[in-house]
Amino acid sequence: MDDSPLAILAVLAVSALAVSGLIVLNRLIGGWQDIRFDDTALPSQRLEEDVVGFRAGEGVVSASGLAALVMEQGEERLGLVLARANRCVTRVIRPGEIDRLEADGPRFHIHFNDFTLPRVTIDLDDASAQGWGERLRRFVRQSEAQTRGEGHARAS
């Protein structure tokens, strides 16, 4: 092989063209499609696959189709599924794992005490917002004062 700069440049150009062609071909045949949830079937399936023992119950999909909440049968845990490009991020929430919950109409800001997923915002439709807001509140951590019993009169 010739080690001239022109030959090296030709090999690099052909390689770049081949890689670009593969990327375009993958896009055309359906690769790398972003996920959107139309219903709770896919989020329920992902939770059951990712979380040992999780049995999906009732669920709701956000207005954007990028997030879903799925209550476990028996209502002991709540599943959260987020669409991130062509992948799903799943999280199971147990009672007390939501650090703070802010409701702004049908929009919920869920704060976790976790650096990997510190905050999630979910927009629900008006019809399901009230019921799911009540369910979410069951998973909010009690404040330190409530758990230690502070604020009560001391026994003397």
N, C-alpha and C positions, 0 to 999 in steps of 0.2 A: 504494500500500500504506500501511496505517496504521502509524505509528511508535510507537504506544502500547505501554507495557510488556506489556500483556496479549497483544497481537498477536505481539510478539517471543517471549514465553514460549510461545505456542501453536505457532509455527514450530519452536522448539527442541524442544518435546515431540514433535511429529510426526516430526521428523528423528531424534530418539533412538529412537522407536518403530520407524521404518523400518529403521534400522541394526540394532537388536536383532532384528527379524524376519529380516533377511538372515543374521545370525549363527546363529539357530536353524535356519533353512532349510538352511544349509550343514552344520550338525552332523547334521541328520536325513538328508541325502542322502549322508552318508559322508565329508564333508570333515574334515580335522584329526584323523584317527584315528592314534593312536600306533602306531609300528612295533614289532613283536616278530618275532624270527626263529624260525621253526619248524624250518628246516633251513638249509643253507649256500647255497641257490640265490640268494636275494636278495643276501646279502653278496658272493658271488662275482661276480654281475652288476654290483654297484656298483663293486667294485674294477676290473673289466675296463673299465667305462665311465670311471672317474675317473683311472686310472693308465695311462699310455701303455705298451704292451707287456706289461702284466700278464696272464698266462694262469693262471687259477685251477686249483689242484690240490685236494688233500685239505683239509678244513676241519672245524671244530668250533664248536658254538654253546654259549654259556654257559648255565648252569642257569636264569638269569632270562630268557633270550631277548633280552637287550638288548645283547649283544656277541658277536662271532664272530672267530675266527682262521682265516685261509685261507692255506695254504702255496702259493707259486707253483710251477708246474711247473718242475722242475729245482732246486727248493728254494734258490734264491739270495736270495729276498726273502720276507718274511712280511707278509701283509695283516691289518690290524686294522680292523674295522668296528664302530662304536658306534651304537646307536639313540638318537637324541635327539628325543623327541616324535615328529613326523611326518617327520623327516629322518635321513639317515645321515651320519655323520662317518667318512671313510676315511683311513687312514694306512698307508703302506708302510714296513716296518722292514727295514733292511739290517744286515748283521753289524756289531756295535759300536755300534748306535744305542740299545740299552737300557742305561741308566746303571746300574741295579741291579734285580735280580729277587729278590723274596722269596716263598717258597712256604710256605703254611700248609695242609697237606693238599691238597685240590683247589682251594684259593683261591690265586690268583697276584696279587701286587702288582707291577705293572710300572712302574718309574720311568724317565722320560725326562729328558734334560738339555734341556728345551724348556719355555718358559713358556706356550705355547699348549695343551699337553697334558702337564702334568708327571707325572701319575700315573693309572694305570688299574688297577682291580681286576676280575678275571675269576674267577668261580666255575665250575669245570668239574665234570662228574660224575666219580666215583671211577675209572671204567673208562678214561677218556681222559686223566686228569690226569697220569699218569706219562709217557706218550708225548709229550704236548704240553709238559710241563715240560722234557724233554730237548731238544725242538726250540727252545723259548724260550731256553734257556741258550746255544745256538749264536749268538744275536744279542746277548748281553751284552758290553759293552765291557770289554776287559781293563783292569786297574788301571794307573795311571801307572808303578808300580814294575815291572810286568811288561813294559810296552812300552819302557821305557828300559833295562831290564836291571839295575836296582838290586837289591841284595840278594845279588849274586854277589861272590865274592872278586875283589879287584882284582889285575890282573896287575902284577908288579913288575919 
